[in-house]
Amino acid sequence: MIVYEESLFNKTYIFKNRFHAGKQLSELVSKRLDLRDFSILAIPAGGVPVGYEMAKYLGLKLRLILVSKILFPWTTEAGFGAISMYGVVRINEDVVDYFGLKEEVIRKQVEECRRKIEKRQKIIEKISRKFFEYDEQNAILVDDGLASGFTMLVAIESARKFFEKIFVAVPTASLKAIDLIRIRCDGIFCANLRDFYPYAVADAYQEWHDVSEEEMLGLLEEYVKSTPY
């Protein structure tokens, strides 16, 4: 099942920000899913504002799953795979071959990614360990968008250890990314689907910035203070 807004197909700059995107995505999801025994499972950092808004709007618990891109050593943006807090690793072999990455470089970047995830988990657990307690049977996996889909692929594989049904909900995605994950999950909700190249998640948002650690932690603290759980 793939659900998207036909009126937003191939459009750009349609969401004011991640919170606005979370509200629109919530409306898309609530019309088609019985949300009993579901939780929102957000991927930090960019997925936290979207997931925060969805959890509030839908009255669901906000939970987190830590997944991070394995970055090229020469950039803080692009990656050649992804790794999760539960040890699931996916390497994009085509990209590795194209750039001729050596084994020692790959190992070094994977270890850096692991350390980043471990550090982030410890910081979040100081706010509340409940963000990593998965009490419901089913989950809605949330991020702010899918470009390649590799990060979400790792998130789905990791979440399968804990949840019976997994639906993916993202404000925007490339058709290529949707094709990569469609058989791995139970359904996909995407408000803004695009099938043209080049694709950038940022192009769906009027206001775009990388979500900082401080901003993400502030939202999680606010969630804990305002939500009885």
C-alpha positions in Angstrom: 0.0 0.0 0.0 1.4 3.4 -1.1 -0.7 6.4 -0.2 0.3 9.9 -1.5 -1.5 13.2 -2.2 -2.0 13.4 -5.9 -2.4 17.2 -5.7 1.1 17.4 -4.3 2.8 15.1 -6.8 6.0 16.5 -8.2 5.4 19.8 -6.3 8.1 21.7 -4.4 8.2 24.0 -1.4 4.8 22.9 -0.1 5.5 22.6 3.6 6.2 25.7 5.7 8.4 23.6 8.0 8.7 20.1 9.5 5.9 20.8 12.0 3.5 21.8 9.2 4.6 18.7 7.3 3.8 16.5 10.4 0.3 17.9 10.6 -0.4 17.2 6.9 1.0 13.7 7.2 -1.1 13.0 10.3 -4.3 13.8 8.3 -3.2 11.4 5.6 -2.5 8.6 8.0 -5.6 9.1 10.2 -7.9 8.7 7.3 -6.6 5.2 6.4 -5.3 3.5 9.5 -6.9 2.2 12.7 -4.3 3.6 15.1 -5.0 1.4 18.1 -1.8 -0.2 19.4 0.4 2.0 17.3 3.3 4.3 18.3 5.2 6.9 16.4 8.8 5.8 15.8 10.9 8.8 14.7 14.4 8.8 13.3 16.5 11.6 14.8 17.4 14.3 14.2 15.2 15.5 11.3 12.4 13.1 11.9 11.9 14.3 15.5 9.9 17.5 14.7 7.7 15.6 12.2 7.2 12.7 14.7 6.6 15.1 17.6 3.8 16.8 15.7 2.3 13.5 14.6 2.4 12.1 18.1 0.5 15.1 19.5 -2.0 15.3 16.6 -2.8 11.5 16.6 -2.5 11.0 20.4 0.2 8.4 20.1 3.4 7.7 22.0 6.6 9.2 20.6 9.4 6.7 20.4 12.8 6.8 18.7 15.0 4.6 16.7 18.6 5.8 16.1 19.8 5.3 12.5 22.6 7.3 10.9 24.1 7.6 7.4 27.6 6.3 7.1 29.3 9.4 5.8 32.0 9.8 3.2 35.1 11.1 4.9 35.1 14.3 2.8 31.6 15.5 3.6 29.1 15.8 6.4 26.1 15.4 4.1 26.4 12.4 1.7 26.8 8.8 2.7 27.4 5.4 1.3 25.1 3.4 3.7 23.5 3.4 7.1 23.7 1.8 10.5 21.2 1.5 13.4 21.5 1.4 17.2 20.7 -2.3 16.9 23.7 -3.1 14.8 22.0 -3.4 11.4 24.4 -2.2 8.7 23.7 -1.6 5.0 26.4 -0.6 2.6 25.5 0.8 -0.9 28.0 -1.3 -2.8 27.3 0.6 -6.1 28.4 3.8 -4.5 31.4 2.2 -2.8 32.6 0.8 -6.2 32.0 4.1 -7.9 34.2 6.1 -5.5 36.7 3.3 -5.0 36.4 3.3 -1.2 38.9 1.1 0.5 38.1 -1.4 3.2 40.0 0.5 5.9 38.1 3.7 5.0 34.8 1.9 5.2 35.6 0.4 8.6 36.7 3.8 9.9 33.5 5.5 8.8 31.3 2.7 10.2 33.0 3.0 13.6 32.6 6.8 13.6 28.9 6.3 12.9 28.6 3.8 15.7 30.2 6.1 18.2 27.9 8.9 17.1 24.8 6.7 17.7 26.1 5.5 21.1 26.7 9.1 22.2 23.3 10.2 21.0 21.6 7.3 22.8 23.2 8.2 26.1 22.2 11.8 25.8 18.6 11.0 25.0 18.4 8.4 27.8 19.2 11.2 30.3 16.0 12.8 29.3 14.0 9.6 29.3 14.7 5.9 28.7 11.1 5.5 27.6 12.0 6.8 24.1 13.5 3.4 23.5 10.8 1.3 25.2 8.6 -0.2 22.5 5.3 -1.2 24.2 2.9 -1.2 21.2 2.6 -4.0 18.6 2.8 -1.7 15.6 4.8 1.4 14.6 4.7 4.3 12.2 8.3 5.0 11.2 8.8 8.7 10.6 11.5 10.8 9.0 11.5 14.2 7.3 12.0 12.8 3.9 13.6 10.0 1.8 16.2 10.7 -0.9 17.9 7.3 -1.4 15.8 5.4 1.2 18.9 3.6 2.7 18.4 5.1 6.1 14.8 4.0 6.2 15.7 0.6 4.9 17.9 0.0 7.9 15.3 1.5 10.3 12.6 -0.9 9.0 15.0 -3.9 9.3 15.8 -2.9 12.9 12.2 -2.2 13.9 11.2 -5.7 12.7 12.8 -7.0 15.9 10.2 -5.3 18.0 7.0 -4.6 16.0 4.5 -6.7 14.1 3.4 -4.2 11.6 5.5 -1.3 10.3 4.2 1.6 8.2 6.4 4.3 6.9 5.2 7.9 7.0 7.3 10.7 5.4 6.3 14.2 4.2 8.3 13.8 1.0 10.2 11.1 -0.9 11.7 10.2 -4.3 10.0 7.4 -6.2 13.4 5.6 -6.2 13.4 5.5 -2.4 9.8 4.3 -2.3 10.7 1.5 -4.7 13.6 0.5 -2.4 11.5 0.1 0.8 8.0 -0.8 -0.5 8.3 -4.6 -0.1 10.0 -4.2 3.3 7.2 -2.5 5.2 3.4 -2.9 5.5 2.5 0.4 3.8 3.9 3.8 3.0 2.3 7.3 3.5 4.0 10.1 1.6 2.3 13.5 1.2 4.7 14.7 -1.5 6.0 12.1 -4.0 8.4 13.2 -6.7 9.8 11.2 -9.6 12.1 13.7 -11.3 15.9 14.2 -10.9 17.6 15.8 -9.1 15.7 15.1 -5.9 16.4 16.9 -2.6 14.3 16.5 0.6 14.9 20.2 1.3 13.0 21.2 -1.8 9.7 20.2 -0.2 10.2 22.9 2.6 9.9 26.6 2.5 11.9 26.8 5.7 14.8 24.3 5.8 17.7 23.8 8.2 19.5 20.8 9.6 18.0 20.0 13.0 20.7 20.5 15.6 21.2 18.2 18.6 20.1 21.0 20.9 16.9 21.6 19.0 16.1 17.9 18.9 16.7 17.5 22.7 14.6 20.5 23.4 11.7 19.0 21.7 12.1 15.7 23.5 12.3 17.5 26.9 9.1 19.4 26.0 7.4 16.2 25.0 8.3 14.5 28.3 7.0 17.5 30.3 3.8 17.8 28.4 2.9 14.2 27.9 1.8 11.7 30.6 3.2 8.4 29.7 
